[in-house]
Amino acid sequence: MLWFGIAPFFNEKCLILSFDPDPHVLTTMCHIQVPVDLVIDHSVQVDVARSENAVQSNMELEFQRNKERFAFLKWGSTAFQNMLVVPPGSGIVHQVNLEYLGRVVFNTSGMLYPDSVVGTDSHTTMIDGLGVAGWGVGGIEAEAAMLGQPMSMVLPGVVGFKLNGKLKNGVTATDLVLTVTQMLRKHGVVGKFVEFYGEGMGELSLADRATIANMSPEYGATMGFFPVDHVTLQYLKLTGRSDETVAMIEAYLRANKMFIDYSEPQPEKTYSSYLQLDLSEVEPCISGPKRPHDRVPLKEMKADWHSCLDNKVGFKGFAIPKESQEKVAKFSFHGQPAELKHGSVVIAAITSCTNTSNPSVMLGAGLVAKKACDLGLQVKPWIKTSLAPGSGVVTKYLLQSGLQKYLNEQGFNIVGYGCTTCIGNSGDLDESVATAITENDMLAAAVLSGNRNFEGRVHPLTRANYLASPPLVVAYALAGTVDIDFDKEPIGVGKDGKNVYFRDIWPTTEEIAEVVQSSVLPSMFKSTYEAITKGNPMWNKLSVPEDKLYSWDPKSTYIHEPPYFKNMTMDPPGPHGVKDAYCLLNFGDSITTDHISPAGNIQKDSPAAKYLMERGVDRKDFNSYGSRRGNDEVMARGTFANIRIVNKLLNGEVGPKTVHIPTGEKLYVFDAAMRYKEAGQDTIILAGAEYGSGSSRDWAAKGPMLQGVKAVIAKSFERIHRSNLVGMGIIPLCFKAGEDADSLGLTGHERYTIDLPSKVSDIRPGQDVTVVTDTGKSFTCTARFDTEVELAYFDHGGILPYVIRNLIKQ
């Protein structure tokens, strides 16, 4: 079983896990005296692309925009003794963790214990590919943990995923992870651990394993774990860990029977459930156009695209009328004739921690670019192309291989080191392209090597967004459209006048392996990370106060003192029910945290934009919601501000508005919420399955709380978001199996009463709760307080008030 594969307790930079007396509950104990590694995983806005100076230009803009945020974090590194900051511009946190921070086994003054990590980003799971147990939690839980509060969770089931065989020639790790994601999402692994095993493990590099582990949030698991074996040890040596350290890790894990040696017979393991995949059956694929687990085999992509054009609006449909499907929008791009069709690619981005840490797919992209250049193919200049590595090591091996120059020639210049297009920091499209899309209502596409493609996330003007391997990103950029059958249709015409096909530019597995072997060197990792904490001139010039208490600037639109502790008393308020609440929003399935709390552009006519303009902020300086997470006033206004959100109260209209039930007015969600709040009226949210999937975004719970939401009634919740709701004092309720708002005849125009006992001692985890409407309907839900600890948080009005009251008592 997995628990014995990773030990019955973990010890991390700041967290130790131990078992609660309740055998079904796992609790973390926090040892704050242990140093905390904090990586500022700052996402980079792609303002400048296709330029040799893109990195420097984008970094200068980032420091100009985010000076206050960076200064706040730098102040924290001086105010707290146990806080190490890896400055912005160093890479993506998960790749830095994989290549540098991860220890596998800690050695503290001669005491050895397994490494582990609890991170505030859902893709913390990438480290599981290294054999380090790790998963993401909400920022709310992390804030409490850093203040000494243990974290609790229901002991998860463990799914065994057996891998056999070997990937076929030309199939990438991205193809594999998209296949695994689809299988596990279908199997149902929310809140569970997944452990990979089997003889196929020996055929996967450490980087391939990390790619699979990284996408745990997309398939719904708490983590996807790969036990330590010889492949792990080889990677540790490659990335500059000393021979002595690697020998210590192997000896300790062997002694504790936590090392897997596939040259020896493996005992059968007992899991909660089982899955199996023959690696030879994996085929090239992409996922989209709106969800990571909607995998499309490459050979079926053209047919799938046309189905999406025809289908009604939904996860696999855009409802484009037949007579409009062949429409062409002609325009001038800086004096050059250009055109767009439905499916035209306008963004092609090699980005995201999922893939940029994997040399095989990154160098594979370089080989595609080289073959295309040799044949005379060129990416159209109006396609916004970019390359954002997860660490400086990637740049070193792309240069060593000689492939970076070919990527540059195709427009894939390095734009920065951090999250870019995948988080929504695509930057603006050229004005001529944007105008052609909006004026002609074109269904434009983005292709990115990311992990998330939810509606409205990548860019407001790309309604179709596909996840693909880095080499496929280059291939689709060359083709200029997703409406293509790569097996039958040419990508373009070469310099000799002959058609060039996909097979002409696609590298073999052997070609990729050869360039990886000759270009990825241990010295690259050592030289990159020797200076990682030294920062850069812009970071080092930041001056911060030496005070131990932070001085709030009331004029700041980036950092604002949050209201969570205002008017707080020493006595907890006790559990609250809900009486005659209005429905603020009525959702269907798969509402993500990107729908609830978008991280991308702030729309010019939104409540958040109005707030900023009233304070003298020009539109060009709006930045993104993600960059303004330190200001609750902006983020409350940005809650439910996704331009693609579908609210059933609007009867088919898409966008960030709702109906104010008492008056029937259509208002921005924030404005409606404030009207309810000012009138002293509670609100609830109705939702379908997988509510809160996606990023571990604490603002997706903080925002609704600030808007006055008291409860969410859904078919099911993603793990982190449910925990975040509890952490902010919002009641998470689940419909009974087979029931939902539609089957119960709920329209969202009713008023809802949820009766809870006035004493928390009278509430049990998972107990039934009756919901009654003013129309006479009554139905039973399950209260998703999963542990007694969560009930204690609810009694205090949330986890943060609970922690503060306990600290004051000490």
N, C-alpha and C positions, 0 to 999 in steps of 0.2 A: 504494500500500500504506500501511497505517496508520503504519508506522515513519517514512515520509517525511512523513506528516501531522502528526506530533508531534515530529519531530526524532530523530536517532539517539542523543541523550543528553538526559537531563532534569536539571534542577537544582532542588532544593526547599529549604524552610526548613532542613532538616538533611541532605538526601540528594542525591547526584549518581549518576545511573545511567551505566554505561559498559559496553562489550562486553568480555567475557572472551575470551582467546585461542581458547577453544573456541567455534566459531561458533554452537553450539546453546545456549550458556549466557549469560544476562544477569546481570551482577553490579552491585550498587550499592556505590558508594564513599561513605563517610560523612565529611562535613566538619562536625565538631562546633562549629567556631567560628561557624558561621552560626546566627542565633537560631532557637530552637524555639518554635513557637506551641503551647501546650498548653491546650486547652479542657477544663475539667471538665464533661463532658457527663453531669451527674448526673441519673439518672432520678428522677422525682418520684412518691412514693407517693400515690395518690388516696384519702386518708383522708377529706377533706372535699370534698363535691361539692354542686351545686345551692345554692350560697351565694355572696353578693356578696363575702364575706371568704375565699373558698376559697384564693386564691393565698397570702395572708398566713398563714393557718392552716396550710396544708400546708408552706410554707417554714419556719415556726417548728418544726414537728414534724421536718422533715428536718435542720435544724441541731441540734436536740436529740438525735436519734438518731445522726447522722453527724459529730458534732463532732470525734472522733478522726481520722476519714478526711480531713476538710477541713483539719484542722490539719497533718496529715502532708503534704498537697499544698502548703499554704501555706508550710510549712517548706522544701519543695523549691524553691519559687520564690525563696527568699532564699539558699539554700545553693548554687545553681547560677547562674552568670552568664548562661547562654544559655537561660533558661527563663522564658517569659511565661505567666502563668495568667489565663485568662478565668474569672472566678468563677462558682460555681453560681447558678442562677436567671436566667442570661442567655439561655438557649435551648439548642437542640440543636446539637451540634458541626457537623454537616454543613450546616445552614442558615446558621450563623454563617460557616462557611468560604465558602459560596456568595455570601452577601450582603456579606461584609466582608474576610475574610482572603485569599481567592484573588486572586492578582495577575495571572494569565494570562501576563504577561511580567515578569520581574524586571529591575530597574534598580539594579545595585550599583556605585556610583561610576562610572557611565557604561558599565559592561559589561552588555549585555542578554543574557538567556537565558530559555528557556521555563520556566514554573512547572510544578511537579508535586508530588505528595504521596503519601506512604505512611503510612497511618493504622492505628491499632489497632482500628478497628471496621470490619466488613465493608462497611457502607454509606458508607464513604469515597468510593466510586465516584460519589456524587452530583455531585462536582465535575467529573466528565467531561462533564456537560451544559454546563459553562462553557468547554469546550475545554482544561481542565487535566488532564493525564494523572495518574490517581490510582487506587489500589486499596487494599484492606485486607490487612493481614498479622496474624499472631498476635502477642499481646503478648510472647511469648517472643522472636520475631525482633526486635521493636522494642526490647526491653530490650538485646539484643545490639548492635543498630545504634547506640543511644545511647552504648554503650561503645566504639564505633569499629569494629564488625565489619561488613564488607560483607555484603550479602544476595544470594543467587544464586537463579536460577530458570531452568527450561528455556525457551528462546525460544518463545513461544506462536504457535499458528496464529491467523490473523485472519479472522473471519467478516464478510463484507460484507452489511449489511442495508439493502435499498433500500426507501425509503418513497415512495409515490405518492399523489396525490389529496388529499382533505381530509376531516376528521371531519364526520360528519353532525350536524345540529342536535340538541342535547341530549346528545350523547356527550361524556364527560369524558376528561381525560388519564389518570385512574385506569382507566377502561375500556380505554384503549389499552395501558397498561403491563401490565395483567393478560393481555391478548391476546398481547402481545410475550413475556411471561414464559412462557406456555404453549407458544408456537411455538419459542422458543429452548431450553427444557428438553427438548422433544421432539427438536429437532435435535441436541442434545448439544454444549454449549460449555464444559464444565468445563475450566478451565485455559487458556481461549482469550480473546483480545480480540475484541470486536464493534465494528465501526465503522458508524455510520448515515450514509446518504447518499441522494441523490435529490431530485427536485423537491418532494416532500412535506415536505421539511425546512423550507421557507419558510412552511409553514402551522402549524408548531409554535412556540409561545413558548419562551423560555429555561426558564421554570418547567416547561413540559411535558417538555422534554428532560431536565431535572434529575430529574423524576419517573421517567422511563424509566431513566436512568443509575443512579439510586439503587437500583433493584431488581436490579442485576447479580447479587448473591449468590443471589437467588431463582431466576434463570434459569441460574445456575451459572458465569457468565463472570467472568474476572478484572476486566474493565471493559467498559462500554458507552460508547463514545466518540463525541462530537459535535464535529467540527472547528469552529474559530472562523469565524463569518461576520458579516453585518450584524446579525442578531438578537442575537448575543453582544454586539456593541458597544452596541446600544441598551440592553441590560440593564445593562451596566456603567455607563452614564450614569444610568439609572433608580436604581441602588443607590448613587449618590453618588460614584462614581469621577470624578475631574476630567477635563475635556475634554482637557487636555494628556496625561494618562495614557492615555486611550483612543486618542488620535491616535498616541502612541508605540507602543502595542500593535499597532494596525493597520499602521503603517509597517514595524515590525520583521517581523511575520508575512508581509506581502506581499513584502518583500524576500527572505525566506527560503522563499517559495513554500509557506507553511503557512496562508494565508488562503484560504477558499473563497468565491468570488463567484458566486452562482447566477444572476446576470444574464449571465454569460459561459458559453460552451460548456464542459462538463466532460469531461475525458479519461476514458476507461475505466480503471478500477483493477483490479488483480489481487489477488484474495483467495484464502484457502485453501478457502473454500466460500461459498455465496451463499444469501440468503433475500430474499423480497420480500413487502411488504404494501401493499394498497390501503387507505388510511385510511378511505375511504368504506364499507368493509365491516366496520369495527369497530362492535360493538353494545354497549349497556349490559350490564354483567355484574358478578358478584361471584366470589370464589374461596373454596372451602372444601369440607367443613367442617374439614379437618385439614391441608391443604397449600396453599401459595400458588399453585402452578401447576395446581390442580384448578379451572379456570375453569368457571363456570356462567352461560350467557346468562340475563338477567333473566327473559325470557319462559318459560324452562324451569325456573325455580327451584322452583316448587311440585312439579312432577313429580320433579325431582331429589331434593328433600327426602324425598318419600315413598319413593323408591328407597333412600335412605340409611337410613330407618327399617327397611325390609325386609331390606336386604343384610346378609350376615354381617359380623362385626366386622372392620373394616379401614379403609383411608384414606377409603372412601366408604360406610361401613356401620356401623350401631349394633346391628343384630339385635334390634329392639324387637318383641316378639310382637304379632301382629295384634290380639289381644283387649285389648292394653294401649295401643294407639296413640291412642285417643280419650280417654285418662284425663285427668281434670281435678283439680288440687289447689287446693282453696279454702282461703284463710287470711285473717287480719286484718292489714292493714298500718296500724299506728298508728290503729286504730279504724275503718279504712275497709275494706269488703269487697274482696278481691282474689282472683285466680285465676291459675294457671299451667297451661299445656299443654305437650306436647312441641313444641319449637320456639319457645316464648315467649322473647322478648328480655329479658334481665335486665341486660345491659351494652351501652351504646351510646356509643362513644368516638370523638371526632374527635381523632386523635393521630398521632404518628409523623412523622419527617423526610420520608418519602416524599410526603406530601400537604400537610402544614401549611406548606410553603414555596411552595405554588402558589396565588396569589391567586384564580384562576378557580374552583377547587373550594372554597376556603374561603368566598369571597363567594357562591358557588352554594349552599352550605349555609345561609348567612344568608338567601338569597332563599327557599329552601324553608321555613325557619322562619317567615319573614314571611307567606308565602302561607297557611301552616297557621294562624297566629294570626288572620289576617284572616277565615278561614273558620270559626274557632271550634274547631279541633282542638287537642288537648293531649296531650303524652306522659304516659303513666301514671306516677304518682309512685314506684312501686316499681322502675322501671327506673333503674339507675345510669348517669346521663348525665354526660359531661365533655368539656371542650375544653382541650387542652394545645397551644398554639402553639409553633412552633419558634424564634420570636424575638419580641421586642417590637414589631416592625414589623407583625405580623399584628394585634395588638390595635389599633394606630393606624388601620389601614385599615378594620377592622371597625367601629370607633367613628365614623370619618369617614363611612362609608357609612350609618350609622344602623341597621345590621343586628344589632349585638351585642345590643341590647335584646330583639330577637325570639328570638335564640338563648338568652338568659337566661330568657325566658318559657317556653321549652321545656325548661329544665333544663340547657342546655349552657353553664353558667358556666365562666369560665376558672379552671382548678385549679392551674396552674403552667406553667413554661416548661422543658420537658425531656421525656425519654421517660417515658411513663406506662404505659397499658394494653398497648401493643405489646410491652413488655419484661416484662410480667407484674406491674407495679405498679398493679394495678387497685384495691387496697385491699379491705377486707371488704365483702361484700354486707350489706344490712340483715339482722339476725338472723331476722326473720320470713320473709324470702325464702329465706335459706340453709336454714332448717328445712323449709320447704315443698319445696325441691328434694331434700334428703337423705332426709327421711322418706317421700317419695312416689316416690323414684327418678326424678325428672323429667329429661328431656333438655333442659336449658336452653341458650340460645344467646347468644353475644356477637357484635355487629357493630361492627367498628372500621376506621378508615381507616389501618390499619397495613400492614406488609409481611410479617408472620409470624403464622401461626395454628396452629403445631404443638401437638400434644396436651400439655395440662398447662401451657402457657406463659401463656395469657391470664389464666385463673383456674381454680382446682381444681374449681369447680362448674359451669363451662361446658364441656360436652363437645363442643359444636358451635360453631365460631368462624369467622366469615366476614369476609373482607377486602372493603371497599367504598369507594367515593368518599365524601368528607364529606357531600355532599348526600344520598347514598343512606343513610348512617348515620342522618341525621335522618328520612328517609322510613321506614326500618325501625323506628326508635324510635317513630314515630307509629303505625305499624301494630301494633307490639307483638309481632310474630311474624315468623319467616322462612317460615312455612307460608302463603304468600299468592301469588296470581297478580295482579301489579300491573296487568295489562292488563284483567282481568275483575272483580276483587273490589275493593270499596271499602276505603280505608284507615280510614275512620271516618265519623261522622255530623257534619255541620256545625251551626252555631248556628241555621240555618234549617230544621233537621230533614231536610235532603237528604243523600244519600250523597256523600262526597268521594272522588274517585279520584286515583290517582297523577298522571295527566295534569293535574289541577287545581292541583297544587302544584309541578310540575316547571318550572324556568325554561328559557327558550330560550337558545341560544348568544348571541344578540344582547343579551338582557337582562343576561347575565353580563358580556359585553364592555363594555357601557355603564357598569356600576358599577365594573368594574376601571379603566377609563379615568379616571373621575372621582374615584376613592378612593385609588388607589395612587400616591403622590407621592414624588419624590426626597428631599424634606425629611424624610420619615419615616425613611428609612434613615440619613441623616446624623445626625439627633438621637438615634436609638437607639444608634448605634455610637460616637458621640463620647465617651460615658461608660461604655462597656462594661467597660473594665478597672478602673474605679473601684470596682466591686463594690457591695455593699449594707451597711447597718449591721451586720448579723449577721456577715458575712464580715470586715468591717474590724475588728470587736471581737475576733476570734480572736487570741490571743497564742500565739506560737510561739518556741521557743528559737533562739538565734543560732548555735548550734554547727554546724560543718560536717559532723559525724558525727551520725547520728540515734541518739537514746537509746531503746532498746527498753524497753517497759513489759511485764514478764512477766505482769502481771495483765490486760492488755488482751485483750478478745475480738474486737476489730476489726483491730488491727495486731499481727502476730506475726512474729518473725524466722523466715524460711523455712529449711528444712533442706537446701537443695540443695547447700550447700558444706561441710556437716559431714563430717569425716573425709576431705576431699579431699586427695589427694597431688599433687605436681607431675608425676608420671608418669601419663599417661592409662591407664585400665584396659584399653583394647583392646576390640575387638568381642566381643559375647557371642552365643552361640547360646541355644537353649532346650532343656532336657532334661526329659522326663517331666512336662511342665506340665499342670496341670488347666485345664479350660475354666471361666472365671469366669462368662461370660455367652454365650448363643447367640442372636443377633439376626437379624431379617429385613432387608428393605430400608428405606431412608430413616430410619435412626436419626440424629437431629439432635444438635447440640451442646446443645440444650435437654433432650434425653433424657439425655445423658451428664452434663451439669453445669447443672442448672436454675438460673435466676436469680431465680425468684419465691419464694413463701412457704416457710418452713421448717415442715414438718408437726410437730404437737405430740408425736408418738410416734416421731420419726425419730432416728437416731444423733446428728445435729447438734443436735437439740433437747435430747437427753439431756446432751450435752457442755455446752451453754449453761446448762442448769438446774443442773448440778453446780457451775457457777461463779457461781451466784446471779443469773442473768439471768431475769427474769420472762418469761412467754410473750408478754405485750403488747410486750416490748422485743426480741423475736427479730429483728425487721426482716426482710430478705430475704437469700437467698444472694448476690445481686448486691452488696449493701451490705457483705457480710463477706468479699469477695474478698481482703482483706489478711490474712486469718487462714487459714493452711494447714490447721489442725486442723479448722476448720469445713468448709472446702471439700473436704477429703478425705472427710469423712463425708457431704457432700452429693453426691458423685460417684455417678451412677446412682440418684439419689434421686427422679427424676421419677415422679409417682404414676400416669402413664399408660404407662409403659414396658412393652413386651411382650418377655419373655424366654422363649424356647422351652423352656428347662429347667423352666419352671413349668407346662407343658402347658395353656396357655390362661389361666392366672391373670394378671391385670394388676397391676403395682405394683413397687416398688423392692426386690424380694427375689430371691434365687437359691437354688439347691440346692448345699450343700456336698457335693461328690461323694464324698469318702471316707466320710462318715457318713450321707449322705442327708438331713440336716437342712435345713429351709427357714429361711434367715436373711436379714437385711438384707444388701445387697451389701457394705457396708463391713465388717460383722462377719464375713462369710464370707472376704473378702479378707484381713482381719487374721489369721484363723485359718490360712489358707494361708501367710501371710508368717511368722508365728511358728513354723510347722513347717518353714520353709526350702523351701517348695514354690513353684515358678514358676507363673504363670497366664497364659493367653492369652484372647483374645476372638474369637469367630466372628461374622461379620456379612455382610449382603447388599450391595446396591448403594447408592451415595450415602452411605456411612457418614461421619458428621461434617458433614453439610450444615447450613446455618443460620449462626448467629453465628460470628464469628472469635474464639471463646472459648478462651483459652489454658488455662483450668482444665479444659477437656475433654481435655487431654493431661496437664496437671500432676496432676490428680486420679487418673487411672488409674496414672500412674507411682508416686505415693505409696501406692497400693493394691497395688503389686507386679506390675502387668501388664507383661509383657515383649514381647508381640507382639500385633498385631491382624491377622487374616486376613479380608479382605473381597473382595466382587466389585469394588467400586470405592470411591474416596475422593473427598470434596470437597477442593479444592486446599489451602485454608488449614489444614484439620485434619490432612491428611497431613503437611504441613510441621511443624505443631506436634508431632505424634507423634515425628518425627525429632528435633526440637529437644529433646525430653525423653528421648531414648535408647530409645524404643519402636520395635520393628521393624514397619514397615507392609508386609504381603504381600498381593498380589492373586491370587485364583484365576485360572486360565487361562480364556480366553473359552469360554463355554458350560458352565462348571463352577461349582458352588457347594457349600456344605456339604450341602444336601439331595441333589443329584445324586451326590455322592461317598459318600452314606450315613453322613455324620457326624452324630452325635446330641449331641455335647458331653459325653458321659460317658467319652470316651476320654482318654488322656494323650498329649501331643503333644511330639515332638522336632523341633527345627529346627536343622539342622547348618550352621553358618557357619564359614568359615576363621578361624583365630586371629589372622591378620594382616590389617589393613584393606587393605593393598596387594594382597591376593589377592581382594578383592571389587570387582566392577564395578557401576556404576549400571545398574539394570534387569536384573541377571542372574537366572537361574533358581535357585531354591532348593528342595530336596526336604524335604517334611514327612512324617514317619512317625508312626503312632499305635501304641499298645500292642496294638491289635486286629489288627495286620497290614496296615493300609491304608497306602498310600504315594501321594502326589500332588505335583505340581510347581506352585510358585507363582512369581510375579515379585516380586523384592525392589524395593520402591518407594523406594529411595534414588535420586533423580533426577540428582544431580550429585556430582562428586568432593568438593565442599565438604560436602555432607550426609554423606558417608562419614567425613569428618574429624570432624564433630560426633559421629557415632555412636562413633567410636574413643575420643572423650573422655568418653562417657557423656552427651552432650547439648551443646547450643550454649552454655549458660551456663558450664559448667566449661571448655569450649574457650576462650571469651573471657577468662575470669579467668586461666587459665594463660598465655595470650599477653600479657595486660597485665602480669603479674608478671615475665615475661621481658624486657619492654621496659626 
